[in-house]
Amino acid sequence: MNIKILVADDDPVFRELVCDIVRKQGYNPIEACDGQQALDLYFSSNDFDLLLLDVMMPQYNGWEVLREIREHSDVPIIMLTALGDEVHEVQGLRKGADDYISKPFSYEVFVARLNTLLRKIKKERFAEITVGELKINQAAQKVTVGDLEIDLHRKEYNLLLYLLKNRNRVLSREQILTSIWGYDFEGDARTIDTHVKTLRAKLSNCGEYIKTVRGSGYMFDVNEP
């Protein structure tokens, strides 16, 4: 499994140190030297499994990057900072970070906390998702409704998975465009509407799970026990 990690820090020596640790764990680090580059890299590919964000960065600081990404994604994020007091740690977690590591940190502690988050990611990536008659085998990227396998194009599959993983949550067209088509996509909302219409048709009766929320966007509406 190729685990892709964005490492954003304006200190080149520290950034390379973190990237070296990440590589030794068998993961693929991608470097960003400031907050603007971190946002550009994240939204241009949207396939990162984990983000390591320094708090004190130029252009946009780590809090600003965290806030922008949290508007579109629940990707796991670890904040790295020299501001090692309890107030900043609580602030980071309240703002949506999954973990908070103070500099300088212990190699063993950093690796343990990194791998703890990534074990959860690996488990979720291969988990089979079932909602009623709809079943998604993520390992094989196979979608079935009842006994019928559904042929979905890549964007349709990614759209379905994104809606399903954010079930019962209203997603704006902007959020969907950014998350599925990327930050620099030059199309408009009609692209989403067309894909949703096609996806609903392909999913047959399960297409009814995808609700249009007038004036807002779309929601995968599931009433679970």
Stockholm file with secondary structure:
# STOCKHOLM 1.0

chainA/1-225         MNIKILVADDDPVFRELVCDIVRKQGYNPIEACDGQQALDLYFSSNDFDLLLLDVMMPQYNGWEVLREIREHSDVPIIMLTALGDEVHEVQGLRKGADDYISKPFSYEVFVARLNTLLRKIKKERFAEITVGELKINQAAQKVTVGDLEIDLHRKEYNLLLYLLKNRNRVLSREQILTSIWGYDFEGDARTIDTHVKTLRAKLSNCGEYIKTVRGSGYMFDVNEP
#=GR chainA/1-225 SS CCCEEEEECSCHHHHHHHHHHHHHTTCEEEEESSHHHHHHHHHHHCCCSEEEEESSCSSSCHHHHHHHHHTTCCCCEEEEESCCSHHHHHHHHHTTCSEEEESSCCHHHHHHHHHHHHHHHHHHHHCEEEETTEEEETTTTEEEETTEEECCCHHHHHHHHHHHHTTTSCEEHHHHIIIIICTTCCCCTHHHHHHHHHHHHHTGGGGGGEEEETTTEEEECCCCC
#=GC SS_cons         CCCEEEEECSCHHHHHHHHHHHHHTTCEEEEESSHHHHHHHHHHHCCCSEEEEESSCSSSCHHHHHHHHHTTCCCCEEEEESCCSHHHHHHHHHTTCSEEEESSCCHHHHHHHHHHHHHHHHHHHHCEEEETTEEEETTTTEEEETTEEECCCHHHHHHHHHHHHTTTSCEEHHHHIIIIICTTCCCCTHHHHHHHHHHHHHTGGGGGGEEEETTTEEEECCCCC
//
